[in-house]
Amino acid sequence: MNADLALPLITSLGWLILCGAALMSYRLRWKQFVKLALIWAAIFGGVFVAAGWIMASSNGAESPVHI
């Protein structure tokens, strides 16, 4: 993990906690809660990966995903 990606990772986790707290306030059934939580995790995960790739490609650095 690159040190430049630490702050976005921490802030993304903070936003996920905030989204989870907002979902809990609706007092949904567990099935609905898990479904929405997975959707939010996929959204934030996708944005995190996309931002990492964009940052890496614009800086001329190596790709964050090693194949």
C-alpha positions as CSV (number, residue, x, y, z in Angstrom):
1,M,0.0,0.0,0.0
2,N,1.2,3.4,-0.9
3,A,1.5,6.1,1.8
4,D,-0.5,8.5,-0.4
5,L,-3.5,6.2,-0.3
6,A,-3.6,6.0,3.5
7,L,-5.7,9.2,3.8
8,P,-8.3,8.2,1.2
9,L,-8.6,4.8,2.8
10,I,-9.1,6.2,6.3
11,T,-11.7,8.8,5.0
12,S,-13.5,6.1,3.0
13,L,-13.8,4.0,6.1
14,G,-15.1,7.0,8.0
15,W,-17.8,7.5,5.3
16,L,-18.7,3.9,5.4
17,I,-19.2,4.1,9.2
18,L,-21.3,7.2,8.7
19,C,-23.4,5.4,6.1
20,G,-23.8,2.4,8.4
21,A,-25.0,4.7,11.2
22,A,-27.5,6.4,8.8
23,L,-28.8,3.0,7.7
24,M,-29.2,1.8,11.3
25,S,-31.3,4.9,12.1
26,Y,-34.0,3.6,9.6
27,R,-34.3,0.4,11.7
28,L,-34.5,-1.9,8.7
29,R,-34.7,-5.6,8.7
30,W,-31.4,-7.4,8.7
31,K,-31.8,-8.7,5.2
32,Q,-32.4,-5.1,3.9
33,F,-29.6,-3.7,6.0
34,V,-27.1,-6.2,4.7
35,K,-28.1,-5.6,1.1
36,L,-27.8,-1.9,1.4
37,A,-24.5,-2.1,3.3
38,L,-23.0,-4.3,0.6
39,I,-24.2,-1.9,-2.1
40,W,-22.5,1.0,-0.2
41,A,-19.3,-1.0,0.3
42,A,-19.2,-1.8,-3.4
43,I,-19.7,1.9,-4.3
44,F,-17.0,3.1,-2.0
45,G,-14.7,0.3,-2.9
46,G,-15.1,1.0,-6.6
47,V,-14.5,4.7,-6.2
48,F,-11.4,3.9,-4.1
49,V,-9.9,1.6,-6.7
50,A,-10.8,4.0,-9.6
51,A,-9.2,6.9,-7.8
52,G,-6.1,4.8,-7.1
53,W,-5.8,3.9,-10.8
54,I,-6.3,7.5,-11.9
55,M,-3.7,8.8,-9.5
56,A,-1.2,6.1,-10.5
57,S,-1.7,6.7,-14.2
58,S,-1.6,10.5,-14.0
59,N,1.7,10.4,-12.0
60,G,3.3,7.9,-14.2
61,A,3.7,5.5,-11.2
62,E,3.2,1.8,-11.4
63,S,-0.3,0.4,-11.1
64,P,-1.7,-0.2,-7.6
65,V,-2.9,-3.6,-8.7
66,H,-0.1,-6.1,-9.2
67,I,-0.9,-8.9,-11.6
